[in-house]
Amino acid sequence: MVVQAGRDAMVTVQQPVRPMVPRQLPAAPGLFTGRSAELARLDRVLTAPTPPAAPAGEGQGATVLVSAIGGAGGIGKTWLALAWAHRQLERFPDGQLFVDLHGFSPTGEPVAPAVAVRGFLDALGVEANRIPTDLDAQAALYRSLVAGKRMLVVLDNAATSEQVAPLLPGSPSCTVLVTGRHRLASLIDRHGARHLPLDVLSPEEARGLLAARLGTDRVAAEPEAVDELIGLCGGYPLALSITARTAEPHPDPPLAEAAAELRDLGLEALDHDTDPAASLPTVLSWSLRHLTDAQRTVFALLGIAPGPDTTPPATAALTGLPDRTARRTLSGLEDASLLERRPGGRYAMHDLVRRYAADTAHTTLPEHVWEAALVRVVDFHLHTAHAADRLLAPHSALLSPEPPAPGVHPHPLPDATAALAWLQAEHATLLATQRTAATLGHHHTVWHLAWNLHTFHQRRGHRRDAVTTWRTALDAADHLPDPATRSCAHRRLGHACSRQGLHEQATAHLEQALDLAVRHHDPTEQARTHRILAVAWERRGDDRQALEHAHHALDLIRALDQPVWEAESLNQVGWYAARLGQFDTARQHCQAALTLHRHHHNPDGEAATLASLGYIAHHTGNHHQALDHYHHALTLYRDLGHAYLVADGLDGVGHPHAALGRHEQARTVWREALELYREQGRDIDAERVQRQLDDLGNTPDADPGDTR
């Protein structure tokens, strides 16, 4: 933190007998690498104009607090401060003062301000018999002695603003650099401090650190192992330094062995039995000393919570705390540099800090406490996902999960747009939540998470995640009493495999699903499975088998009095009939489907049917009508956030454009479709669209003026 302190009231004192120019800075870091952006920012603060005077009695000026985002100790604050200070020595000809305030250290006792001020007075040459006994008088004497001098004061490892305030000079000629793990709020508010959040090293900076420690030749010889070490350390400077220190005396074993050890042992590989400052777990533990009991508990529970980050509502469920208390606790952990606040009100830990938090949970909390916390947060995510799925797919079968744990309430979602946004933001956490539920043996929850993610995975094109969640759900179904859960899991897994191009696996699962449905006399599940079998055979290139299964599904569904499902099956029969050239039959079925979907306000089904009608119109030569149908379908797909089918719709609409000679418009929509297909990992579709673009080449529009 760079402070150009404000002018304080001067105290008349007798000058020391012999003026002294203190040079208290410790040696500069010998192997300092990177941090060019942070050094430049410190330079800018140093040369910035002095701000207006602060209120009387308060320091003021430009203060930069070096802190850690997403991490605590070991992020490199002191190294940065010393590296910058030594590069700027010529700016401080009247001396440099330095004190380690031991805010976070093995002693556990921060240095009292009176002790620090007394040390500064000694360094400035004040004789012992001339030093006042009162702290305020000592601080006033210190400010008087440095007034008007160009001095640097480095206050390292500060714990609180109260510890720092008496050490701030009163003269704007002085500069103060403060480091600490806590965001010293009152120092920022009252003394104009400028906060410099210090993040982990970039991959390039981390590589430079390892090269400085191990030698460029050794690092260059094993690029993959070095990349893995950097990834395992997450750019954390202390972790990288410990890794390099461990590997340096042993040049013969390859760095791949060091990476394997770190991968297998985790934080244990970064520990040290006799030197606390050389142990990452120990250094991190010092951050917990200044937390409240409640903050320590929340920190530990966040270490085992599913997902890469969290939100205040999820934290409230995890901890059982009221929402407002959970928010305050998260802010407190952020101020302690144990959490990083990210856009969207999300909070995350560095991976190594998270591992330490998880260890803390398992070693300091009773099993029933952390297990109950996991049950609460899992239930929170499950029931919010269920509410979101009902908004996205109101016509799908209503399968309600078991009631949540007491006191757990789903996050409120007002509409389908909010539901889609929540699922998008929480997707990685929801996948992790299913894994956590499986570990807890909560098979019902595992299955329902797969069910409630199905629509979202369909719309957003998360094909691999769909396969993974339904495989996990199929394992869970073995432990559930309702045989329909196993049939459904096979069906949904078969569908996911089909979309992923795993055709043999898809057929096998779908046939098992149909066999189970027949054996248990479940016509609903039979109809649904026939519909997915139709899709699977289409993807295998057999439209005749696809049409046969679509007819089976339609016959079964008509007996169930389910008009929306009937509409979906009518459209499916119409689609495969069209693909086989039976356009009159296709149009008849699709028009009937469109009427039902609109009557029952099902925009998802309406869009799919319009796409079918667009295909029929194009292949029967009515290209303008095809464009109308396709554009209407695309509008609905975009409104629904159905990225997977937006790509298909764009592919479809390009064909009537090309047939009408509107080659530039065809190129435009096919390029957008190509980009979406690539984003979704749909390589076969991407290759097909690329061929269409290649075939189109640079052919000009047949009639550039025709924009109908």
Phi and psi in degrees as a GROMACS rama.xvg file:
@    title "Ramachandran Plot"
@    xaxis  label "Phi"
@    yaxis  label "Psi"
@TYPE xy
-100.737  122.104  VAL-2
-119.167  126.768  VAL-3
-104.694  95.2585  GLN-4
-72.0451  157.176  ALA-5
-77.6074  170.17  GLY-6
-81.8031  123.652  ARG-7
-101.468  167.94  ASP-8
-65.1946  134.795  ALA-9
-83.6738  145.592  MET-10
-113.283  132.32  VAL-11
-76.496  119.49  THR-12
-135.845  161.583  VAL-13
-84.652  128.322  GLN-14
-64.836  149.418  GLN-15
-61.8296  156.866  PRO-16
-61.4331  -43.0212  VAL-17
-125.285  116.414  ARG-18
-63.0726  142.014  PRO-19
-127.306  145.879  MET-20
-110.806  97.9361  VAL-21
-69.1474  140.641  PRO-22
-129.402  70.7643  ARG-23
-91.7177  -3.37025  GLN-24
-60.7285  132.022  LEU-25
-62.938  168.375  PRO-26
-60.6788  150.158  ALA-27
-67.522  147.931  ALA-28
-59.0789  126.373  PRO-29
-72.0949  -30.0572  GLY-30
-119.845  36.3148  LEU-31
-68.9861  131.265  PHE-32
-134.843  155.472  THR-33
70.7208  -156.525  GLY-34
63.002  27.3378  ARG-35
-63.1749  -38.3143  SER-36
-65.7212  -41.6494  ALA-37
-68.2592  -40.9596  GLU-38
-61.5505  -40.8445  LEU-39
-64.9971  -37.6304  ALA-40
-66.9095  -39.0017  ARG-41
-62.4558  -39.1745  LEU-42
-60.6342  -43.4103  ASP-43
-63.6263  -39.1738  ARG-44
-66.2196  -40.1258  VAL-45
-62.2184  -38.5093  LEU-46
-93.5771  2.02018  THR-47
-69.1713  151.867  ALA-48
-62.1235  147.156  PRO-49
-67.59  127.937  THR-50
-72.9697  172.619  PRO-51
-59.0652  159.123  PRO-52
-62.6313  144.643  ALA-53
-87.2487  168.796  ALA-54
-57.1009  153.918  PRO-55
-56.9087  139.893  ALA-56
85.2951  -3.66355  GLY-57
-116.594  141.281  GLU-58
-67.3117  160.385  GLY-59
-155.457  169.899  GLN-60
122.204  -166.785  GLY-61
-93.8561  107.54  ALA-62
-115.655  129.744  THR-63
-114.893  119.838  VAL-64
-95.9096  118.936  LEU-65
-82.1122  117.42  VAL-66
-133.593  -179.383  SER-67
-121.514  128.368  ALA-68
-92.3169  128.694  ILE-69
67.5941  18.5933  GLY-70
-161.08  171.907  GLY-71
-122.277  -120.278  ALA-72
-67.0489  155.662  GLY-73
86.6005  7.94126  GLY-74
-85.4635  -12.2401  ILE-75
103.612  25.8289  GLY-76
-66.0645  -48.6545  LYS-77
-64.8928  -40.7674  THR-78
-60.5994  -43.0438  TRP-79
-63.0483  -44.8988  LEU-80
-60.6692  -46.081  ALA-81
-70.1536  -39.5658  LEU-82
-61.0996  -44.1876  ALA-83
-65.7987  -44.5947  TRP-84
-60.416  -44.1266  ALA-85
-68.3809  -28.2208  HIS-86
-75.5448  -14.1522  ARG-87
-115.779  19.7583  GLN-88
-58.7523  -34.0713  LEU-89
-65.362  -19.1404  GLU-90
-77.6827  -10.8512  ARG-91
-126.771  66.6187  PHE-92
-68.082  -18.1911  PRO-93
-89.1948  3.25413  ASP-94
120.997  171.132  GLY-95
-137.069  130.435  GLN-96
-106.723  142.848  LEU-97
-141.911  138.773  PHE-98
-146.461  134.796  VAL-99
-89.8623  111.06  ASP-100
-81.1612  -2.36785  LEU-101
51.6009  37.9466  HIS-102
-62.232  -33.21  GLY-103
-138.413  101.896  PHE-104
-157.975  173.245  SER-105
-61.156  -28.3108  PRO-106
-69.2207  -30.5254  THR-107
78.077  -3.94387  GLY-108
-117.355  111.212  GLU-109
-63.3603  150.259  PRO-110
-68.0386  130.126  VAL-111
-69.3383  145.169  ALA-112
-54.6995  -36.8808  PRO-113
-62.5122  -38.3083  ALA-114
-67.5215  -42.5886  VAL-115
-65.0525  -43.6997  ALA-116
-64.0918  -41.2765  VAL-117
-61.4103  -39.1657  ARG-118
-63.0339  -39.1618  GLY-119
-65.9892  -41.5858  PHE-120
-63.2216  -39.8472  LEU-121
-60.7809  -44.6439  ASP-122
-65.5742  -27.6407  ALA-123
-85.9239  3.22094  LEU-124
87.2993  16.1308  GLY-125
-77.3289  127.324  VAL-126
-68.6034  148.852  GLU-127
-57.7649  -39.4918  ALA-128
-73.613  -6.80042  ASN-129
-101.823  -0.671661  ARG-130
-88.5439  123.767  ILE-131
-62.9097  159.661  PRO-132
-87.0716  -25.101  THR-133
-82.4716  137.142  ASP-134
-60.5518  -45.094  LEU-135
-60.7301  -39.7063  ASP-136
-69.2317  -38.1234  ALA-137
-62.6115  -44.246  GLN-138
-63.3153  -38.043  ALA-139
-66.1343  -40.7548  ALA-140
-62.4866  -43.7567  LEU-141
-59.1777  -44.9372  TYR-142
-64.6348  -35.7862  ARG-143
-66.5356  -38.6853  SER-144
-69.8097  -29.6357  LEU-145
-99.1352  -1.94216  VAL-146
-60.5245  132.173  ALA-147
78.2103  -3.03664  GLY-148
-95.2214  149.813  LYS-149
-92.5724  90.0965  ARG-150
-126.003  153.75  MET-151
-111.546  131.389  LEU-152
-118.371  118.191  VAL-153
-106.976  116.078  VAL-154
-108.249  96.8302  LEU-155
-93.6077  141.737  ASP-156
62.8044  50.2072  ASN-157
-79.907  146.996  ALA-158
-98.6327  -42.4258  ALA-159
-140.739  164.235  THR-160
-65.871  -34.7269  SER-161
-63.1534  -31.6627  GLU-162
-70.9467  -29.7906  GLN-163
-90.3655  -37.5983  VAL-164
-52.6571  -45.0358  ALA-165
-66.4784  -13.8069  PRO-166
-95.9297  0.875425  LEU-167
-81.6973  127.243  LEU-168
-63.5482  163.738  PRO-169
-101.863  0.503925  GLY-170
-106.419  133.215  SER-171
-68.3742  -8.1957  PRO-172
-75.8822  -17.9704  SER-173
-91.9357  155.064  CYS-174
-126.334  137.343  THR-175
-120.766  135.389  VAL-176
-120.292  119.747  LEU-177
-119.847  136.143  VAL-178
-120.594  150.313  THR-179
-176.229  158.796  GLY-180
-83.3856  -27.7773  ARG-181
-89.1768  144.516  HIS-182
-75.9133  108.67  ARG-183
-81.4732  87.7975  LEU-184
-60.5406  -47.7058  ALA-185
-69.8019  -26.7438  SER-186
-65.1479  -36.9425  LEU-187
-71.7469  -45.6282  ILE-188
-71.1867  -43.835  ASP-189
-94.121  -25.9761  ARG-190
-118.272  11.7826  HIS-191
68.6155  25.2093  GLY-192
-63.0464  143.952  ALA-193
-109.966  120.96  ARG-194
-82.762  126.331  HIS-195
-113.727  98.0684  LEU-196
-72.4398  128.087  PRO-197
-103.457  117.814  LEU-198
-96.9216  179.394  ASP-199
-68.128  167.502  VAL-200
-72.7374  147.144  LEU-201
-69.2868  162.271  SER-202
-54.9027  -38.2315  PRO-203
-66.7202  -42.697  GLU-204
-66.0409  -40.0087  GLU-205
-62.8643  -41.1597  ALA-206
-62.8649  -39.5072  ARG-207
-63.3768  -39.096  GLY-208
-62.7445  -45.7187  LEU-209
-64.6314  -38.773  LEU-210
-64.7353  -39.0953  ALA-211
-64.9908  -34.4708  ALA-212
-84.798  -40.2045  ARG-213
-105.135  -13.1483  LEU-214
99.8874  140.224  GLY-215
-65.3364  -34.8945  THR-216
-64.7825  -43.2263  ASP-217
-66.961  -39.2166  ARG-218
-68.3331  -40.911  VAL-219
-68.6772  -25.4223  ALA-220
-73.7099  -22.6236  ALA-221
-132.664  67.8264  GLU-222
-61.6626  -38.1043  PRO-223
-68.1003  -42.1241  GLU-224
-64.4122  -39.6697  ALA-225
-64.0802  -42.7749  VAL-226
-59.8481  -40.6884  ASP-227
-67.1375  -41.6204  GLU-228
-60.0836  -44.0923  LEU-229
-62.7201  -41.1806  ILE-230
-66.4582  -41.792  GLY-231
-66.7025  -34.7187  LEU-232
-82.3482  -13.8688  CYS-233
61.5514  27.4773  GLY-234
73.215  9.99661  GLY-235
-75.7336  116.619  TYR-236
-57.4168  -44.41  PRO-237
-65.6869  -39.2904  LEU-238
-63.3668  -41.1982  ALA-239
-65.5181  -40.5833  LEU-240
-65.5901  -41.1885  SER-241
-63.8916  -43.6645  ILE-242
-60.2494  -44.8489  THR-243
-65.5853  -41.371  ALA-244
-62.1587  -36.6738  ARG-245
-70.1067  -37.9366  THR-246
-84.0564  -24.569  ALA-247
-60.9598  -43.3946  GLU-248
-72.6478  -7.87122  PRO-249
-122.639  79.4543  HIS-250
-72.3801  -16.9845  PRO-251
-76.8748  -50.606  ASP-252
-60.08  137.644  PRO-253
-66.6439  154.809  PRO-254
-64.0989  -21.3098  LEU-255
-60.1388  -31.5665  ALA-256
-70.0171  -38.697  GLU-257
-63.3149  -39.9775  ALA-258
-64.6553  -41.4697  ALA-259
-63.852  -40.428  ALA-260
-64.3989  -43.2558  GLU-261
-65.5113  -38.3534  LEU-262
-64.923  -40.5344  ARG-263
-78.3872  -40.22  ASP-264
-93.7121  -22.4636  LEU-265
63.3559  -132.743  GLY-266
-61.2406  -27.3784  LEU-267
-59.3515  -33.2268  GLU-268
-71.8352  -14.5413  ALA-269
-107.3  16.7502  LEU-270
-97.1464  163.179  ASP-271
-146.417  130.167  HIS-272
-73.3712  -34.1593  ASP-273
-112.354  -19.7381  THR-274
-116.793  99.3496  ASP-275
-57.8936  -38.2064  PRO-276
-69.7426  -13.9865  ALA-277
-101.265  14.2466  ALA-278
-120.005  117.414  SER-279
-62.9272  -45.8497  LEU-280
-57.8349  -38.8901  PRO-281
-67.5233  -44.3955  THR-282
-59.869  -41.0597  VAL-283
-66.4242  -34.5021  LEU-284
-62.7417  -28.7889  SER-285
-64.1576  -25.4685  TRP-286
-68.078  -24.7815  SER-287
-78.2148  -15.807  LEU-288
-63.7541  -31.9851  ARG-289
-94.2731  6.96928  HIS-290
-89.5195  155.887  LEU-291
-75.6028  166.273  THR-292
-59.2954  -40.8378  ASP-293
-64.5305  -41.5684  ALA-294
-63.9915  -40.1185  GLN-295
-63.4808  -40.0795  ARG-296
-65.3238  -44.6095  THR-297
-64.0683  -42.0672  VAL-298
-56.7025  -46.437  PHE-299
-64.2104  -43.6656  ALA-300
-67.0915  -34.2476  LEU-301
-63.4756  -25.4699  LEU-302
-68.5871  -25.2071  GLY-303
-108.256  -3.30507  ILE-304
-66.4941  142.08  ALA-305
-69.4403  145.178  PRO-306
103.537  161.537  GLY-307
-77.3088  -17.3146  PRO-308
-154.371  -173.92  ASP-309
-147.649  172.671  THR-310
-129.486  162.902  THR-311
-57.2877  -43.7932  PRO-312
-61.6059  -40.4854  PRO-313
-66.4987  -38.1232  ALA-314
-65.6343  -38.2493  THR-315
-60.9917  -41.9353  ALA-316
-66.6421  -43.8522  ALA-317
-59.1051  -45.4496  LEU-318
-93.4969  -16.4714  THR-319
76.6087  13.0786  GLY-320
-88.2583  154.67  LEU-321
-60.1937  153.603  PRO-322
-54.6981  -44.712  ASP-323
-65.4968  -40.0886  ARG-324
-66.9037  -39.3416  THR-325
-61.7964  -41.8191  ALA-326
-63.2965  -44.3026  ARG-327
-63.7144  -38.0126  ARG-328
-67.0901  -41.3467  THR-329
-61.3231  -41.2283  LEU-330
-63.3856  -38.2211  SER-331
-64.1009  -40.9442  GLY-332
-69.2332  -32.2081  LEU-333
-65.8449  -43.7953  GLU-334
-61.5073  -30.1867  ASP-335
-84.0133  6.36431  ALA-336
61.929  29.7045  SER-337
-102.438  -12.9315  LEU-338
-133.318  152.025  LEU-339
-114.888  129.525  GLU-340
-87.2275  128.966  ARG-341
-115.377  167.048  ARG-342
-56.215  150.724  PRO-343
82.3261  15.1897  GLY-344
69.6351  29.2246  GLY-345
-102.639  152.422  ARG-346
-126.555  137.798  TYR-347
-137.877  155.121  ALA-348
-110.974  150.427  MET-349
-61.6386  146.964  HIS-350
-55.6346  -40.9976  ASP-351
-69.9828  -37.6993  LEU-352
-65.1307  -38.9087  VAL-353
-63.8859  -40.4824  ARG-354
-63.0429  -40.0555  ARG-355
-64.4623  -40.3025  TYR-356
-62.5225  -41.9014  ALA-357
-63.1353  -42.6466  ALA-358
-60.0267  -40.432  ASP-359
-62.2933  -40.5207  THR-360
-61.5677  -45.6333  ALA-361
-76.6518  -20.2363  HIS-362
-99.898  -19.4516  THR-363
-115.774  -17.1496  THR-364
-108.69  139.397  LEU-365
-61.3565  150.616  PRO-366
-58.459  -40.0813  GLU-367
-66.5682  -25.5576  HIS-368
-72.1675  -51.6737  VAL-369
-73.8541  -27.6767  TRP-370
-69.7379  -40.5216  GLU-371
-63.586  -36.2798  ALA-372
-64.3464  -41.9904  ALA-373
-64.5192  -40.0483  LEU-374
-61.6295  -42.4516  VAL-375
-63.3057  -46.7459  ARG-376
-72.2174  -32.666  VAL-377
-64.2037  -43.3649  VAL-378
-64.6243  -38.0194  ASP-379
-58.836  -47.7994  PHE-380
-70.1886  -39.1782  HIS-381
-61.7802  -49.2136  LEU-382
-73.8868  -28.974  HIS-383
-70.4821  -40.7862  THR-384
-61.9257  -37.6061  ALA-385
-63.121  -44.9436  HIS-386
-63.3676  -39.4647  ALA-387
-64.0943  -42.7253  ALA-388
-65.3982  -36.0353  ASP-389
-63.7467  -34.73  ARG-390
-72.9601  -35.6727  LEU-391
-76.8415  -36.3649  LEU-392
-132.278  69.8344  ALA-393
-66.8242  -18.1134  PRO-394
-94.9098  -2.30792  HIS-395
-76.49  165.895  SER-396
-60.3601  138.289  ALA-397
-88.895  106.624  LEU-398
-120.406  101.804  LEU-399
-87.2183  137.105  SER-400
-73.3389  170.729  PRO-401
-64.3274  156.188  GLU-402
-58.1371  149.699  PRO-403
-73.7539  169.358  PRO-404
-61.0332  152.475  ALA-405
-54.5473  135.834  PRO-406
85.1952  -3.96055  GLY-407
-95.9353  128.159  VAL-408
-128.401  136.81  HIS-409
-64.2346  153.36  PRO-410
-66.6651  130.983  HIS-411
-67.6112  132.196  PRO-412
-127.086  111.494  LEU-413
-73.433  -29.1748  PRO-414
-156.709  179.807  ASP-415
-65.0675  -32.9419  ALA-416
-63.8916  -44.4937  THR-417
-65.493  -36.8305  ALA-418
-62.8964  -45.6922  ALA-419
-64.197  -40.7955  LEU-420
-64.5142  -41.2041  ALA-421
-64.8055  -44.9265  TRP-422
-62.5401  -38.9163  LEU-423
-63.7186  -46.636  GLN-424
-67.0537  -34.1311  ALA-425
-100.598  8.36116  GLU-426
-56.7166  -50.9243  HIS-427
-61.2684  -37.3144  ALA-428
-68.0353  -37.8893  THR-429
-66.1831  -38.6198  LEU-430
-63.3339  -43.0928  LEU-431
-66.2714  -33.8788  ALA-432
-63.319  -39.8057  THR-433
-62.7579  -41.4577  GLN-434
-63.333  -39.6712  ARG-435
-64.6652  -42.7927  THR-436
-61.6782  -38.6142  ALA-437
-64.0086  -41.1352  ALA-438
-63.4599  -37.5627  THR-439
-75.5494  -10.5466  LEU-440
77.4247  22.3643  GLY-441
-91.1738  78.6039  HIS-442
-65.8866  -36.453  HIS-443
-59.8467  -44.0264  HIS-444
-65.0649  -41.9177  THR-445
-56.8236  -47.8218  VAL-446
-64.9605  -43.8834  TRP-447
-70.9452  -29.3257  HIS-448
-65.0523  -40.8409  LEU-449
-62.0606  -44.038  ALA-450
-60.1615  -45.6203  TRP-451
-80.3002  -10.6962  ASN-452
-94.3663  -8.12316  LEU-453
-59.6339  -51.0468  HIS-454
-61.6734  -43.3959  THR-455
-61.7206  -45.4483  PHE-456
-61.7286  -37.2592  HIS-457
-62.799  -46.9847  GLN-458
-71.1305  -36.9788  ARG-459
-93.9088  -1.96611  ARG-460
74.169  28.5022  GLY-461
-84.6078  74.6121  HIS-462
-71.2749  -44.8275  ARG-463
-63.9887  -41.3958  ARG-464
-64.9603  -34.6275  ASP-465
-63.4275  -43.1453  ALA-466
-60.9494  -45.6484  VAL-467
-64.176  -46.7688  THR-468
-66.1992  -36.7597  THR-469
-78.2862  -27.5565  TRP-470
-64.9018  -42.1209  ARG-471
-64.5465  -39.9358  THR-472
-66.6629  -35.3298  ALA-473
-63.9113  -40.4242  LEU-474
-62.1755  -40.7362  ASP-475
-67.1976  -33.7297  ALA-476
-62.0456  -26.2535  ALA-477
-61.0286  -22.394  ASP-478
-102.327  4.33251  HIS-479
-104.627  145.363  LEU-480
-74.871  -26.9882  PRO-481
-81.445  116.674  ASP-482
-63.3077  -22.4781  PRO-483
-64.8003  -26.9338  ALA-484
-66.2435  -35.7227  THR-485
-73.1603  -42.0168  ARG-486
-60.3171  -45.1899  SER-487
-63.5567  -41.2199  CYS-488
-63.1912  -41.9911  ALA-489
-61.5995  -41.9144  HIS-490
-65.0866  -49.1255  ARG-491
-66.7245  -37.4508  ARG-492
-66.899  -39.1644  LEU-493
-61.1493  -41.9099  GLY-494
-62.3157  -45.1549  HIS-495
-63.8263  -41.0771  ALA-496
-64.0852  -39.0521  CYS-497
-61.8843  -44.5148  SER-498
-65.8917  -25.859  ARG-499
-86.5913  -3.62562  GLN-500
85.5122  10.81  GLY-501
-91.9024  72.5278  LEU-502
-68.3709  -41.4074  HIS-503
-63.9973  -44.4616  GLU-504
-63.4031  -39.9825  GLN-505
-60.3079  -48.7363  ALA-506
-62.4392  -41.1866  THR-507
-61.8391  -46.5138  ALA-508
-66.6222  -39.5752  HIS-509
-67.704  -37.7566  LEU-510
-66.9163  -36.692  GLU-511
-65.6853  -40.4056  GLN-512
-61.4849  -43.9224  ALA-513
-66.9637  -40.2555  LEU-514
-61.8599  -44.3066  ASP-515
-63.6761  -40.9295  LEU-516
-65.5042  -39.3803  ALA-517
-67.5667  -44.0032  VAL-518
-63.5887  -31.6461  ARG-519
-100.013  12.2759  HIS-520
52.897  52.2881  HIS-521
-114.725  89.2298  ASP-522
-65.2053  -30.796  PRO-523
-63.4121  -47.8431  THR-524
-68.0705  -33.4633  GLU-525
-61.9697  -46.4673  GLN-526
-61.8995  -44.6869  ALA-527
-62.9068  -39.5363  ARG-528
-68.9475  -38.9496  THR-529
-60.3651  -38.8074  HIS-530
-62.2777  -41.8597  ARG-531
-73.4944  -33.5022  ILE-532
-62.0307  -35.6754  LEU-533
-61.4005  -45.0595  ALA-534
-63.4225  -42.824  VAL-535
-63.067  -41.3832  ALA-536
-70.3057  -32.625  TRP-537
-60.1633  -44.6957  GLU-538
-67.2351  -21.4971  ARG-539
-89.6048  0.665899  ARG-540
87.9924  14.2237  GLY-541
-115.707  86.9255  ASP-542
-70.6666  -25.3579  ASP-543
-68.6638  -46.0637  ARG-544
-64.0888  -36.7396  GLN-545
-60.4149  -45.4598  ALA-546
-63.939  -37.4533  LEU-547
-61.8634  -45.7789  GLU-548
-66.7228  -36.1613  HIS-549
-63.486  -39.0997  ALA-550
-64.6759  -41.9286  HIS-551
-58.0711  -44.7251  HIS-552
-62.9614  -43.7886  ALA-553
-63.0958  -41.879  LEU-554
-61.9562  -43.3835  ASP-555
-67.3985  -41.6571  LEU-556
-70.4804  -33.1844  ILE-557
-61.7292  -26.9716  ARG-558
-82.8029  -6.54754  ALA-559
-100.67  -4.74017  LEU-560
54.7619  53.7499  ASP-561
-123.066  88.0217  GLN-562
-61.975  -36.3271  PRO-563
-68.9201  -44.3668  VAL-564
-63.4096  -36.9987  TRP-565
-62.0464  -41.552  GLU-566
-61.9801  -41.334  ALA-567
-63.5608  -39.2164  GLU-568
-71.8241  -36.5306  SER-569
-58.8986  -44.3932  LEU-570
-64.3956  -37.9638  ASN-571
-65.6876  -43.6969  GLN-572
-60.852  -43.2825  VAL-573
-61.9086  -38.9591  GLY-574
-63.622  -47.1749  TRP-575
-73.5135  -31.054  TYR-576
-62.5646  -40.8465  ALA-577
-64.6938  -40.5357  ALA-578
-64.8289  -24.611  ARG-579
-93.6621  5.63226  LEU-580
84.9553  9.13109  GLY-581
-92.0087  71.1543  GLN-582
-71.5719  -34.3336  PHE-583
-65.1609  -46.2839  ASP-584
-60.9827  -42.6163  THR-585
-61.3416  -47.258  ALA-586
-63.8317  -40.8737  ARG-587
-60.327  -46.7404  GLN-588
-67.3049  -40.9574  HIS-589
-69.8468  -37.1569  CYS-590
-64.0125  -40.1696  GLN-591
-63.9522  -40.8207  ALA-592
-63.2731  -42.2384  ALA-593
-63.0104  -40.2784  LEU-594
-61.6534  -45.3463  THR-595
-64.9588  -45.284  LEU-596
-61.0188  -41.692  HIS-597
-70.403  -36.2222  ARG-598
-63.6477  -36.6423  HIS-599
-100.435  13.5035  HIS-600
53.3606  56.3494  HIS-601
-116.303  86.2592  ASN-602
-64.3058  -30.3116  PRO-603
-61.8047  -51.1929  ASP-604
-67.182  -34.7949  GLY-605
-62.1166  -43.0094  GLU-606
-63.3198  -43.4194  ALA-607
-62.6139  -39.6377  ALA-608
-69.8025  -39.2013  THR-609
-62.0848  -37.3524  LEU-610
-63.2156  -40.144  ALA-611
-62.7993  -44.0697  SER-612
-65.1988  -33.464  LEU-613
-63.6096  -41.534  GLY-614
-62.455  -45.099  TYR-615
-62.8787  -45.3601  ILE-616
-62.6942  -42.9117  ALA-617
-62.7119  -43.6762  HIS-618
-78.7239  -6.96487  HIS-619
-107.982  14.651  THR-620
85.7604  2.92779  GLY-621
-97.2356  75.9683  ASN-622
-71.6035  -33.6488  HIS-623
-66.0818  -42.7945  HIS-624
-64.5936  -37.377  GLN-625
-58.5027  -43.8744  ALA-626
-62.6248  -40.1598  LEU-627
-60.0575  -47.2993  ASP-628
-63.4471  -46.9978  HIS-629
-63.229  -42.4726  TYR-630
-64.7299  -40.128  HIS-631
-63.6999  -42.6041  HIS-632
-61.9474  -43.5173  ALA-633
-62.487  -39.1876  LEU-634
-59.8216  -45.3466  THR-635
-65.3153  -43.3782  LEU-636
-60.9238  -42.2885  TYR-637
-65.931  -41.078  ARG-638
-61.5522  -34.7345  ASP-639
-81.1349  -9.24575  LEU-640
70.4559  28.9258  GLY-641
-91.7352  75.6377  HIS-642
-60.2759  -34.3516  ALA-643
-61.3544  -47.944  TYR-644
-82.8995  -19.0497  LEU-645
-60.1384  -42.4257  VAL-646
-60.725  -44.8442  ALA-647
-64.3401  -40.6545  ASP-648
-63.9715  -39.8054  GLY-649
-64.4496  -40.2653  LEU-650
-59.5792  -46.2692  ASP-651
-63.9625  -43.6977  GLY-652
-68.4165  -20.9521  VAL-653
-66.182  -29.2666  GLY-654
-68.8514  -47.5458  HIS-655
-65.7597  -31.5544  PRO-656
-59.7775  -46.9337  HIS-657
-64.0676  -39.679  ALA-658
-64.8178  -30.277  ALA-659
-86.8489  2.41143  LEU-660
81.6421  10.77  GLY-661
-90.0585  71.5121  ARG-662
-68.9176  -34.7501  HIS-663
-66.7347  -38.9387  GLU-664
-68.7408  -36.8735  GLN-665
-62.0659  -44.1315  ALA-666
-60.1981  -41.1345  ARG-667
-62.0938  -49.147  THR-668
-72.3235  -33.8803  VAL-669
-69.849  -35.0158  TRP-670
-64.4562  -39.8977  ARG-671
-66.3266  -40.9875  GLU-672
-62.32  -41.7986  ALA-673
-60.2066  -43.0303  LEU-674
-62.7028  -43.6836  GLU-675
-65.1775  -42.9988  LEU-676
-59.5425  -41.6054  TYR-677
-66.807  -41.1897  ARG-678
-60.6823  -36.0247  GLU-679
-87.6942  0.690416  GLN-680
71.2758  24.556  GLY-681
-93.343  76.9699  ARG-682
-63.9198  -41.7383  ASP-683
-63.5955  -44.3681  ILE-684
-63.8316  -40.3275  ASP-685
-62.9237  -42.017  ALA-686
-63.8617  -38.7042  GLU-687
-65.0894  -45.3357  ARG-688
-66.4331  -36.1813  VAL-689
-62.2638  -38.4711  GLN-690
-64.1686  -38.9567  ARG-691
-62.0481  -40.2756  GLN-692
-67.1419  -40.4904  LEU-693
-63.0002  -41.667  ASP-694
-65.0259  -34.5808  ASP-695
-69.9898  -34.6381  LEU-696
56.4371  -138.922  GLY-697
-105.365  25.3877  ASN-698
-58.4751  126.154  THR-699
-72.3774  163.161  PRO-700
-62.7863  141.546  ASP-701
-67.1514  -38.0477  ALA-702
-143.887  87.9708  ASP-703
-57.3901  -22.6631  PRO-704
-83.9754  -10.9304  GLY-705
-85.3976  105.443  ASP-706
-118.224  17.8187  THR-707
